[in-house]
């Protein structure tokens, strides 16, 4: 009886009942799409998978790095078309997997393709690629506008 009295005295907050709704919805979709790469954008889920990449300028070079663990570098192709860098290839399964035998899987197999826009003025004439410990590193001369220039700060 005391618990009923406390509930009756507490102010009613209509949205309190909705608080677990986002969590419950996320849990539902996580279970439903568990093996389909829910952490990837929708366009990536529908077309397979894509490797994570990063790009930065180091000195006078533009560096693009792609994480390709478990991929034979012979299965990777690098193209420069117009102002785009295209990295494509395939991660092949080392053995046949029966879909029912997986307890949990985040590794994606199959073909991938990444197309990255290159900044204006980047020269594709001297592109070098190196693969080391699962990371593909592509370097090319950066345009003059991409190099770092320190600006002094004047103070009074």
ABEGO torsion letter per residue (X at the ends): XAAAAAAAABBBBAAAAAAAAAAAAAAAAAAAAAAAGAABBAAAAAAEBBBBBBBBBBEABBBBBBBBBGBBAAABBBBBBEABBBBBEBBBBABBBBAAABABBABBBEBBBBBBBBBBGBBAABBBBBBBGGBBBBBBBBBAAABBBBBBBBBX
